[in-house]
Amino acid sequence: MTFQPVIPSGGIVGWRFLQRTYESQLQSFSSSAANERETQFFLDNIGKIQSAEQLVSDRRLLQVALGAFGLEGDLDNRFFIRKILEDGTQADDALSNRLADKRYREFSDAFGFGPGAVRKTALTSDMEQIAQANLTARFEIAVGESDETMRISLHAQRELSDLANRTSSADTKWFDLMGLPPLRSMMETALGLPSSFAQLDIDKQLVEFKARLLKLTGSEDLAQFSNPKSIEKLTDTYLARSQISQLQNTISPAQTALILLGAV
C-alpha cells in the first residue's frame, strides 16, 4: 500500500498540523517494508562500490544515491551522472561546478570519486546519512503529491538553515540559493517576485532579492535564517502567498489582506 501523508488542509493551518505530526509520519513512512528493504540493500552494498561506473550501473543503489539529493529525476541519465561523479568537485571546470543547480556538486562530493578526492562509499556513517536523507526526501515527495507547497516548506526547514550557517560570503550564499530550485522557488514566492524574474541578469536578480528580503524581514542577509523563528516567518509568508495565488480568482482583496496578515 502506498504511503499517504496526512495533510488535513492547505496553507498555514495544514502546515502547522504537518509540523506537529512530522516525526511520527516520517517514522511510519521509513518503516514500511519496501523502504526498509531499499535502505538495507543500499547499506549492504554501497561499500563495495569503488567507481562512478559501478554506482551508475546499479540502478537500486543509484536511486537511493540520487534521491538523497533530490535528483531522482536523473535516474536514467547515467552518462551525465557518471560524468558528474568522475569530474569530482575540486577543479573549477568540473561539470558540477559549472551547473547552476548546486545539488549536483553536493552529490558528487558525497561519494568522492573525482580526481584528488577520497572515496567515501566505505565510510559507514556517511552512507547511513545518505540513506536517511533519501528516506526524508522520498517522504517529502509523498507530501508533495498532496501539496507541493508543503514539500518545498519541509525542504526549506533544513536546507535554508544549512545555507545560513555556511562560512561563505553573504553574496555567495545568495548565489547558492539561486542555484537550488526548491529554495529559489520558495524565496521568489515569499517575496512576491514574478515568474519572469529569472530572466533578469544574475546580478540584477541579486539586488532585487536583497531589496525584497530587507523589506520583508529588516535584513538582506541570509545568515538570519540560522534562527528557526526567521525560517518560520518566511515559510508562513510563502504558504500564505501560495494560497493567495491559488485562490486569487475567487477571493476579494480584503480576504487577501487577511491571509497575509495571518502570516506576519
N, C-alpha and C positions, 0 to 999 in steps of 0.2 A: 504493500500500500504506500502510495506517495505521501510524503510528509506535507501537511498543510498547516502553516503557521497560523496562529490565531491573532487576527487584527480586526477588532470589532468595528472600527470606523477609520476614516481618513483624517488627515490634518493633525493638529496638536493633541487632540483627545486620544486618537488611536496611537500616536507616538508615545504618550505617557503610559498607556497600557503595555505597549511592547517593551518599554524600558523596565517596567516592574516585573515582567514575566520573562525577560530575555534569557537569564541563566537557565531556568527550567526548560524553556522551549529549545534552547541550543543543546542542552543535555539530551532531551528526547530525540532530537534530530541526529545527534552524533552517535547515540547508542543503538540506532536502527541496525538490523543485521547487515544490510547492504553497505552501510557506511563503515561499520566495524571491519567487515571483510576487506574493503578498499584500503582502509588505513593500515591494517595489519600486513596486507600484501606489500604496500609501499615500504613499511618499516623493515620487513623481512628481506627485501630485495634491493633497495636503493644503495646499500653499502657495497654491493657487488659492481655497481656501475662506475667505470673508470674513464669514460669518454663521453663527449656530447653525442657521438654517433650511437653509442649504446643506449643512451637515455631516449633519444628521439625514436629509436627502433622499438621501444617497449611502450605501447600505447597506454597501458594501465598506469605505468609509472609516470609517463609524461602528463597524463590527465591530472594527476594529483599535483605534480610539479607546477604546471601552468595554472591550475585552479587556485593555488595558494596566493598567486599574484593577480588574480582577476583576469587572466589571459587565456581562459579556457576556449575562447573563440579561435585560437590559433592551433588547436589540436591537430588539424590536418595540414598545417603549413610547416611541414617537418624540415624542409630545406632552410627556410627562413629562421626557424628556431635553432637549428643546428648552427647556423652562422652567428646568431646572437650569442650562443654559448661558447663557440670556439674563438670568437673575437675577444671575449672577456670584456673587461671594463677599464684596463689600465692605459690603453693607448687612446689618444684623443680622437683618432679616426675609427675606433671600434664602432661597429654598427649600432650598438645600444646607446653609445654616447652621441650618435648623430640623429637619433629619433626624438621627436618631441615628447612622446609618451615615456616617462621615466620609469614606468613599471618594468620595462624590458631590461634596464640597467640593473635594477634590484634583483630581477630574476637571474640574470647572468652571474651577478656577484654571489648569489646564494649557493651556487654549485661549484664555482671555482675551476672551470675547465679552460680558461683563457691563458694566454702567454704570461708567465711570471706569477700566476695565481696558485694558491694551494687548494687542491681538490678537497671539497667538503662533504662529499657523499658518504664518507666513512665516519663522519662526526655525528654520533647518535643524537646528541641534544639538538643540533642544528636541524637534522632531518625530522625529529619529533616536532619541532616548531613549525616546519613546513607542512607536515601532516595536519597539525591543528589549524594552521592558517587556511588550509584547503577546506576543512570542515566549516570553519567560520564563514569563509567566502561562499560556500555552497548553501549554507543556511541563509545567507543574505540574498542569494539568488532566489531561493524559495520564497523569501519575504517579498522580493521584487516582483514575483509573479502575481502577487496580490496587490502590491502597491510599490511602484518603483521609487517614489519619494522616500519611503521607509528604508529601502535598500541603500540609497545614497546616504541617508542620515546615519544609518548604522556604520557604514564605511567611514564616514567622516569622523565619528567619535574617536577612533584610534589613529587614523591617518593624519588628521589635522593636528592632533596633539603631537604626533611624531615629527611632523614638519615644523611645528612651532619650536620644538626643543633642539633642532639641529643647530650646529655652531656656525653655519654658513651665514653670509651677509643677508640683510633684510631684502635686498632686491633679488638675490639668488633664491631665497625662499619663495618669492612671488613667481619667479620663472619656473621653479619646480612645480608649484601649484598649477600653473597654466599648462604644464605637461602631464598632469594627472587628471584624466577626463572626469571621474566622479566628483573630485573636489572642485574642479573648474566649473562643472555644471551647477553644483550647489552654490558656489560663490556668485556666479552670474545671476542666478535666480534670486538669491537673497538680496543682492544689491540692485535688483531691478534693471539689469542690463539687457538690451535687445538681442535677438538671435543673430543679427548681423554683426555683433560686436567683434567676433573672432576674425572678421575680415580686415580689421584695422592693423596697421603696423604694430609689431610686438611692443615697441617702446611706448606707443600711444596707449596700448592696452594697459600697460603697467601704470601709467599716470592715472588713467581713469579708474582702474581697480583701487588704487590707493586713495583717490579722492572720495570714491563712494564708501569705502570702508571707514575712512575718517569721519564722514558724515554720520554713518550708522552707529559707530562704536566710540568715537572720540580718539581713535588711534588708527594709523595706517599700517602699523607693524604687525605682521602675522605672529610674532612672538607672544602676543596677547592670548593666543589660543592654547598656551600652556596651562591656562586657568580653565578648568572644566565649566565654570559658570559662563565664560565667554563663548565656549563652544555651544552651550545650551541656548544662549541668546541667539546666536547665528542660526542654529538649527531650527528654532521656533520661527524665526523670520523667514527662513527658507520654506518651511512647511506651510506657513500662512500665505506666502506669495504663490506657492504652488497651488494651494487650494483656491485662491482667488482666480488664478489663471484658468483653472478647470471650470470655475463657476461664473466667469466674468460675463457670460451671455445671459445669465439667469438671475443675477443679484444686482441690487441697487448700489449706487455709490456710498450710501450710508452704511449698508451691510459690509461693503468692502473695508470701510474705515474701522468698523468694529472688529473685524477679523485681524487687521493689522495691529490694532491697539492691544488685542489679546496676546500678541507675540512679544510685546515690549516688556 
